[in-house]
Amino acid sequence: MMTSQQLSMLYQQACEVELQAFKPGNVSIYGEGHGMTVTDFRISAEVSAAPLCSPDYSLGEKIFYAVKATRDAVGCNTNLGIILLCAPLIQAVSCSRYSGLTLRQALKQVLGVTTVADADWVFKAITLACPAGLGRANVQDVHEKASITLTEAMKLASFKDRIALQYTTDYKDIFDFALLRYNYMIIRWGNKNWAAAAVYADLLSRFPDSHIERKYGNQYSEMIAGKMALLSEEFSRTDNPERLIPLLHCIDQEFKSREVNPGTTADMTVATVMAVFLEDSISGN
């Protein structure tokens, strides 16, 4: 079982890798935007790490207090999706009852025993973060008190939110696709940041971004998928991803000129890197 300090370090490292990755339309060291800066995200990672990794908090409490710490520090929603995805992964390796299991097995156990209290804490966290496009729901509205478990609530939202979908599929997108792609690119390039960029492009070429579709519907979905499919193909061809920086800048400018921010895909990228780091730590690599 890893200590809170070890988990905090890995979480902050995963967040930093994602910031170092050139993710068109999203905030990175290559370009800020959408009223947020790289510093905002670094502060957010730092202040959210302690509650996320606290052994004294339940899953729902981890999420709420991490969101609260972020909101208090930067005053905006920089990392709700990151927190929602990373909290179960951290819970899976921080509880002694799950020792001896693989990360994926432990995660499945965590998601299988979420509670109504967890859901209530997460509803409060989502309301506090107030993500773009957050509306009202006829059933289990986050502005009201929860009456079903967190995993059950995520199932209700899974048809419109890719992060919620991970809770109902034991992170299938990450373990069956993104993590494999990341490891392949690490072997090929030997660079964590560029491997993360490739994962971001691959995910966005295959799955519409929930953050964008909450704001715009499917107005930009086909255009984004086409651009990212082109980028993924270029990543697959090159032995030196640095050569693609001009293309990345071009796509980044186009997305940001339309105020398109693939935030959900960026959150999925952080979770992928975090899963890789945790699996490596568990196996002793």
C-alpha positions in Angstrom: 0.0 0.0 0.0 1.4 3.4 -1.0 1.6 6.3 1.5 -0.3 9.5 1.1 2.9 11.3 0.3 3.7 8.9 -2.5 0.3 9.1 -3.9 0.3 12.9 -3.7 3.6 13.0 -5.6 2.4 10.7 -8.4 -0.8 12.7 -8.7 1.0 16.0 -9.1 3.4 14.4 -11.5 0.5 13.2 -13.7 -1.0 16.6 -13.7 2.3 18.2 -14.7 2.8 15.7 -17.5 -0.6 16.7 -18.9 0.4 20.4 -18.7 3.6 19.6 -20.5 1.7 17.9 -23.3 0.7 19.9 -26.4 -3.1 19.5 -26.3 -4.8 21.6 -29.0 -7.6 23.7 -27.6 -6.6 23.1 -24.0 -4.3 24.8 -21.6 -0.7 23.7 -21.7 2.8 25.2 -21.6 2.4 25.8 -25.3 -0.6 28.0 -24.9 -3.0 29.2 -22.2 -6.6 30.1 -22.8 -10.3 30.1 -21.7 -9.4 32.5 -18.9 -7.1 30.0 -17.3 -3.3 29.7 -16.9 -0.7 27.0 -16.4 -0.1 28.4 -13.0 -3.8 28.0 -12.1 -3.5 24.3 -13.0 -0.3 23.8 -11.1 -1.8 25.4 -8.0 -4.9 23.3 -8.4 -2.9 20.1 -8.5 -0.9 21.1 -5.5 -3.9 22.1 -3.2 -6.1 19.2 -4.3 -3.5 16.5 -3.7 -3.7 16.4 0.1 -7.5 15.9 0.3 -7.4 13.4 -2.6 -4.8 11.3 -0.9 -6.0 11.6 2.6 -6.6 8.2 4.2 -9.1 9.7 6.5 -11.6 10.7 3.8 -14.2 8.5 2.0 -14.3 8.6 -1.8 -16.9 11.3 -1.8 -15.2 13.4 0.8 -11.9 13.2 -1.2 -13.7 14.6 -4.2 -15.5 17.4 -2.4 -12.6 18.6 -0.3 -10.3 18.5 -3.4 -12.7 20.6 -5.4 -13.2 23.0 -2.4 -9.4 23.4 -2.0 -9.1 24.2 -5.7 -12.0 26.6 -5.7 -10.6 28.4 -2.7 -7.1 28.7 -4.3 -7.9 29.7 -7.9 -11.5 30.7 -7.9 -12.5 28.6 -11.0 -13.1 25.1 -12.2 -9.7 23.8 -13.4 -9.8 20.2 -12.3 -13.3 18.8 -11.5 -12.9 16.1 -14.1 -9.4 15.3 -13.1 -10.5 14.9 -9.5 -13.5 12.7 -10.3 -11.3 10.4 -12.4 -8.3 10.2 -10.1 -10.1 9.8 -6.8 -11.2 6.2 -7.4 -7.8 5.3 -8.7 -6.2 6.7 -5.6 -8.8 5.0 -3.4 -8.0 1.7 -5.1 -4.3 1.8 -4.1 -4.7 3.5 -0.7 -6.9 1.0 1.0 -5.3 -2.1 2.6 -8.4 -4.2 1.8 -7.4 -4.0 -1.9 -3.8 -5.0 -1.5 -2.8 -7.9 -3.7 -5.1 -6.9 -6.5 -4.2 -5.3 -9.8 -5.1 -1.6 -10.1 -8.0 -2.5 -12.4 -9.3 -5.2 -10.0 -9.0 -2.8 -7.0 -10.7 0.0 -9.0 -13.6 -2.3 -9.8 -14.0 -3.1 -6.1 -14.0 0.7 -5.2 -16.6 1.5 -7.8 -18.7 -1.5 -6.7 -19.1 -0.2 -3.1 -19.8 3.5 -3.5 -22.5 4.9 -1.2 -25.3 7.4 -1.2 -23.1 9.5 1.0 -20.4 9.4 -1.7 -23.0 10.6 -4.2 -24.1 13.4 -1.9 -20.5 14.7 -1.4 -19.9 14.6 -5.2 -23.2 16.4 -5.9 -22.0 19.2 -3.6 -18.6 19.2 -5.3 -20.1 19.5 -8.8 -22.4 22.3 -7.7 -19.4 24.1 -6.1 -17.2 23.7 -9.2 -20.1 24.7 -11.5 -18.7 23.3 -14.7 -19.7 24.9 -18.0 -23.0 23.7 -19.4 -24.2 22.4 -16.0 -28.0 22.4 -16.1 -30.8 20.7 -14.2 -31.8 17.1 -14.3 -35.3 15.6 -13.7 -33.8 12.7 -11.7 -30.9 13.0 -9.2 -30.2 16.7 -9.9 -26.8 17.6 -8.4 -28.4 20.7 -6.8 -30.5 18.3 -4.6 -29.7 15.7 -2.0 -28.7 12.3 -3.5 -30.8 9.2 -2.9 -28.7 6.6 -4.9 -25.1 5.5 -4.8 -22.4 7.5 -6.6 -22.0 4.7 -9.2 -25.7 4.6 -9.8 -25.8 8.4 -10.2 -22.9 8.2 -12.7 -24.9 5.6 -14.7 -27.7 8.1 -15.1 -25.3 10.7 -16.5 -23.2 8.3 -18.5 -25.1 8.8 -21.8 -24.0 12.4 -21.9 -20.8 12.5 -19.9 -17.6 10.5 -20.7 -16.3 10.8 -17.2 -19.5 9.4 -15.7 -19.3 6.6 -18.2 -15.9 5.5 -16.8 -17.6 4.9 -13.4 -20.0 2.4 -15.0 -17.4 0.6 -17.2 -14.5 0.3 -14.7 -12.6 2.8 -16.8 -12.7 0.8 -20.0 -11.6 3.7 -22.2 -8.5 4.1 -20.1 -7.5 0.5 -19.5 -8.4 -1.0 -22.8 -7.3 1.9 -25.1 -5.6 5.0 -23.7 -3.2 3.3 -21.3 -2.0 0.9 -24.1 -1.5 3.8 -26.5 0.5 5.7 -23.9 2.8 2.7 -23.1 3.3 2.1 -26.8 4.4 5.7 -27.4 6.6 5.6 -24.4 8.4 2.7 -25.9 8.6 4.4 -29.2 9.6 8.0 -28.2 10.7 7.6 -24.5 8.9 10.8 -23.6 6.0 11.0 -21.2 4.8 14.4 -22.4 4.5 13.5 -26.0 3.0 10.1 -25.2 0.3 12.0 -23.3 -0.2 14.3 -26.3 -0.7 11.3 -28.5 -3.3 9.8 -26.1 -5.2 13.1 -26.1 -5.3 13.2 -29.9 -6.3 9.5 -30.1 -9.1 9.9 -27.6 -10.5 13.0 -29.2 -10.4 11.5 -32.6 -12.6 8.6 -31.4 -14.9 10.1 -28.7 -16.8 13.4 -28.7 -15.7 15.6 -25.9 -18.4 15.9 -23.2 -17.3 19.4 -22.1 -17.6 20.7 -25.7 -20.9 19.0 -26.4 -22.5 20.4 -23.2 -21.8 23.8 -24.5 -22.3 23.4 -28.2 -24.1 20.2 -28.9 -22.5 18.3 -31.8 -21.8 21.6 -33.7 -18.0 21.0 -33.7 -17.8 17.2 -33.2 -17.1 16.2 -36.8 -14.6 19.0 -37.3 -12.7 18.1 -34.1 -12.7 14.4 -34.8 -11.3 15.0 -38.3 -8.5 17.3 -37.1 -7.5 14.9 -34.4 -7.6 11.9 -36.7 -5.1 13.7 -38.9 -3.0 14.5 -35.9 -3.1 10.9 -34.7 -2.0 9.7 -38.1 0.9 12.2 -38.0 1.9 11.0 -34.5 1.9 7.4 -35.7 4.2 8.2 -38.6 6.8 10.3 -36.9 9.8 9.3 -34.9 10.2 12.9 -33.7 7.0 14.5 -32.5 8.7 17.9 -32.1 8.3 18.2 -35.9 4.6 18.4 -35.4 4.7 21.5 -33.3 3.7 23.9 -36.2 0.7 21.7 -37.0 -0.3 21.6 -33.3 -0.1 25.4 -33.0 -2.3 25.7 -36.1 -5.0 23.4 -34.6 -4.7 25.0 -31.2 -5.3 28.5 -32.6 -8.3 27.3 -34.6 -9.9 25.6 -31.6 -9.3 28.5 -29.3 -10.6 31.0 -31.8 -13.9 29.1 -31.6 -13.7 28.9 -27.8 -13.5 25.1 -28.1 -11.9 23.5 -25.1 -11.7 19.6 -25.1 -11.6 19.6 -21.3 -13.0 16.2 -20.7 -10.4 14.6 -23.0 -7.6 16.5 -21.1 -9.0 15.1 -17.8 -9.0 11.6 -19.4 -5.4 12.1 -20.3 -4.4 12.9 -16.7 -6.2 9.8 -15.5 -4.4 7.7 -18.1 -1.0 9.0 -16.9 -2.0 8.5 -13.3 -3.1 4.9 -14.0 0.3 4.2 -15.7 2.2 5.7 -12.7 0.2 3.7 -10.2 0.5 0.4 -12.1 4.3 1.0 -12.4 4.5 1.7 -8.6 2.5 -1.4 -7.8 4.7 -3.6 -10.0 7.9 -2.0 -8.7 9.0 -0.5 -12.0 
